[in-house]
Amino acid sequence: MSSSKIPAEPSLGRMAVLDAVRLFAAVAVVLYHFTARAHDPWREGTVSSDIFPDLSSFTVFGQFGVDLFFIISGFVILMSAWGRDVSSFTTSRITRLFPGYWAAVLLTAGLLMFVWSPDDKHVALTDVGVNLTMLQTAFSVPMVDGVYWTLWFELRFYVLVGILMMFGLTGARVLAFAAIWPAAAVLADAAGAGLLSDVLIAEYAPMFAGGMALYMVARDKRNLLAWLVLVQNVALGAGWASLNTRARLMEWTTFEPPVMWCVLASLACFVLVALVTLTPVARITGSWLTTAGLLTYPLYLIHQYWGFAVIRLLSDDLPRYAVLAIAVGASLVLAWLIHRLVERPLSPLLKRGLKRAFESLAHEDGRPRTKRTPAPTRTHVDASAPEREMESASR
């Protein structure tokens, strides 16, 4: 069976439940930070897991919400890229990522510099400036908020997808890339090739590539090669990448989870995304699902220090679970405000400006601009259509 010929089929449609899964992942990370991470926002000198000794044994696995994010990202970003050129893909990523991120950086920096800050957290104005570029990790500049570490992985993945787009997205190329890239990344890490390992995102390549393979399966469930590439990445993700998440848990918490539990958590992430993209669940709709997708990204960006500030303010006066509920609720309200007051008005403006900029660059040769003749109607799948429908689910 040829992998480069994906048979025409109706649009994949709006996978609204994927938005709910993304919100689930974000809330899992929030609960992990508030109840299991080795911070002391609840009581000076007492880590969060001491405050929630029973709950934290479950919420510690919220760190796998990041793995879940990356699998979803592999699926949605490939959907976003399919049928587009590099400039439109770049525009969509910038307009989706930066407005909410800029707001979160400035809000968190303002909190830490002028209102409240843990004793071990110091933010310099120069750090804020570099953080606004989202490239702070590349220049070894301290992050305003530690949760931004995942964005460096996302950005490198976007660059790899952009390079792949330059060669043209076909079924064969995508599947070859999704098969070779994670294997090469693991080998580079094993060989101690640090720079190459970083470029290839060795720690999480199977998660991103597994999401890409899931998208190819969703396009053609009869494609055996797509299934094989998916199985390969599930195996790599569960057997190798999950151990990186376990290492992070052992570094950032007081827990030492069994290897098998981490493997099962990784497998569960893949199964969950497969359930909402490859089964009739994908056709479930609902306005609240769309709202969930819109809040996920700003919730992830803003929750940590603002939530800690709420916890520190209230923890001496209210029961711990009441404080936890208020901290989560306050984070959700802040996320909604960022979306409503920043993302909604700024993203369209930024998109129009970038579109004009790319069009201007395309005509720098001085030739007069001419109107494009409308393209003829095609019968193949227009994967950019579901991307437009799923803009709220993409990162």
Residue pairs with C-beta under 8 A, 6 or more apart in sequence:
1 222
1 223
1 224
1 225
2 171
2 172
3 171
3 172
3 175
3 216
3 223
3 225
3 226
4 170
4 171
4 172
4 173
5 171
6 171
6 216
6 219
6 220
6 223
6 380
6 381
7 220
8 379
8 380
8 381
9 219
9 220
9 381
10 381
11 381
11 382
11 385
11 386
12 79
12 218
12 219
12 282
12 381
12 383
12 386
13 282
13 283
13 386
13 389
14 285
14 386
14 389
14 390
15 276
15 277
15 282
15 386
15 390
15 393
16 284
16 285
16 286
16 289
16 290
16 293
17 276
17 281
17 282
17 284
17 289
18 72
18 75
18 76
18 273
18 276
18 277
18 282
18 293
18 390
18 393
19 289
19 290
19 292
19 293
19 294
19 296
19 392
19 393
20 276
20 289
20 292
20 293
21 68
21 72
21 272
21 273
21 276
22 69
22 72
22 292
22 293
22 296
22 393
23 292
23 293
23 295
23 296
23 299
24 65
24 68
25 65
25 66
25 68
25 69
25 72
25 296
26 65
26 69
26 295
26 296
26 299
26 300
26 303
27 65
27 299
27 328
28 59
28 61
28 62
28 64
28 65
28 68
29 62
29 63
29 65
29 66
29 147
29 300
29 303
30 62
30 299
30 300
30 303
30 307
30 328
30 331
31 59
31 62
31 328
32 59
32 60
32 61
32 62
32 63
32 65
33 39
33 48
33 62
33 147
33 303
33 304
33 307
34 41
34 48
34 307
34 311
34 324
34 327
34 328
35 48
35 49
35 51
35 52
35 55
35 56
35 59
35 324
36 48
36 49
36 52
36 56
36 59
36 60
36 62
36 253
36 255
37 47
37 48
37 49
37 252
37 253
38 47
38 48
38 49
38 252
38 253
38 254
39 47
39 48
39 118
39 308
40 46
40 47
40 48
40 118
41 48
41 118
41 307
41 308
41 309
41 311
41 312
41 315
42 48
42 51
42 311
42 312
42 315
42 320
42 323
43 51
43 315
47 254
48 56
49 56
49 60
49 253
49 254
49 255
51 320
52 59
52 320
52 324
56 255
57 255
60 249
60 253
60 255
60 257
61 257
61 261
61 265
63 245
63 248
63 249
63 252
64 242
64 245
64 262
64 265
64 266
64 268
64 269
66 150
66 245
67 204
67 207
67 237
67 241
67 242
67 245
67 265
67 266
67 269
68 269
68 272
68 273
69 150
69 300
69 395
70 150
70 153
70 154
70 157
70 204
70 207
70 208
70 211
71 207
71 208
71 210
71 211
71 214
71 237
71 269
71 270
71 273
72 211
72 273
72 393
73 154
73 157
73 208
73 211
73 394
73 395
74 157
74 207
74 208
74 209
74 210
74 211
74 212
74 213
74 214
74 215
75 211
75 212
75 214
75 215
75 218
75 273
75 277
76 211
76 387
76 390
76 393
76 394
76 395
77 93
77 157
77 158
77 161
77 211
77 394
77 395
78 161
78 174
78 211
78 212
78 215
78 216
79 215
79 383
79 386
79 387
79 390
79 394
80 89
80 92
80 93
80 384
80 387
80 394
81 89
81 161
81 162
81 164
81 165
81 169
82 169
82 383
82 384
82 387
83 169
83 382
83 383
83 384
83 387
84 92
84 165
84 384
84 387
85 165
86 162
86 165
86 166
87 358
87 362
88 358
89 161
89 162
89 165
90 162
90 354
90 358
91 351
91 354
91 355
91 358
92 351
92 387
92 391
92 394
93 158
94 350
94 354
95 347
95 348
95 350
95 351
95 354
96 297
96 347
96 391
96 394
96 395
97 134
97 151
97 154
97 297
97 395
98 134
98 350
99 342
99 343
99 346
99 347
99 350
100 297
100 298
100 301
100 338
100 339
100 342
100 343
101 134
101 151
101 301
102 132
102 342
103 298
103 338
103 342
103 343
104 145
104 298
104 301
104 302
104 338
105 128
105 131
105 132
105 144
105 145
106 128
106 132
107 302
107 306
107 334
107 338
108 144
108 145
108 302
108 304
108 305
108 306
109 123
109 128
109 131
109 144
111 117
111 305
111 306
111 309
112 121
112 123
112 144
112 305
113 123
113 125
115 309
116 309
116 312
117 123
117 305
118 308
121 305
123 142
123 144
124 142
126 141
127 136
127 141
127 142
127 144
128 144
130 136
130 139
130 141
131 141
131 143
131 144
131 148
134 148
134 151
134 152
134 155
135 155
136 142
136 143
136 148
137 143
137 148
137 149
137 152
138 152
143 149
145 301
145 304
145 305
146 304
147 300
147 301
147 303
147 304
148 301
153 201
153 203
153 204
154 395
156 198
156 199
156 201
157 201
157 208
160 181
160 201
164 173
164 174
164 177
167 173
171 216
171 219
171 220
171 223
171 226
174 212
174 216
175 213
175 216
175 225
175 226
175 229
177 209
177 212
178 209
178 210
178 212
178 213
178 216
178 229
178 233
179 209
179 229
179 232
181 200
181 205
181 209
182 205
182 206
182 209
182 232
182 233
182 236
183 232
183 236
184 200
185 197
185 200
185 201
185 202
185 205
186 202
186 205
186 206
186 236
186 240
188 196
188 197
188 200
188 202
189 197
189 202
189 203
201 208
203 241
203 244
204 241
204 244
205 236
205 241
206 233
206 234
206 236
206 237
206 240
206 241
207 233
207 237
207 241
207 269
209 229
209 233
210 230
210 233
210 234
210 236
210 237
210 270
211 273
213 226
213 229
213 230
213 232
213 233
214 230
214 270
214 273
214 274
214 277
214 278
215 277
216 223
216 226
216 229
216 230
217 223
217 226
217 227
217 230
217 278
218 277
218 278
218 282
219 226
219 381
219 383
220 226
221 278
234 267
234 270
237 266
237 269
237 270
238 263
238 266
238 267
238 270
239 263
241 266
242 262
242 263
242 265
242 266
243 259
243 262
245 262
245 265
245 266
246 257
246 259
246 262
249 255
249 256
249 257
249 262
250 256
250 257
275 281
276 282
290 392
293 390
293 392
293 393
294 339
294 343
294 392
295 332
295 335
295 336
295 339
297 395
298 334
298 335
298 336
298 338
298 339
298 343
299 331
299 332
299 335
301 338
302 331
302 334
302 335
302 338
303 328
303 331
303 334
303 335
306 330
306 331
306 334
307 327
307 328
307 330
307 331
308 327
310 323
310 326
310 327
310 330
311 323
311 324
311 327
314 322
314 323
314 326
314 327
315 323
318 326
363 369
387 394
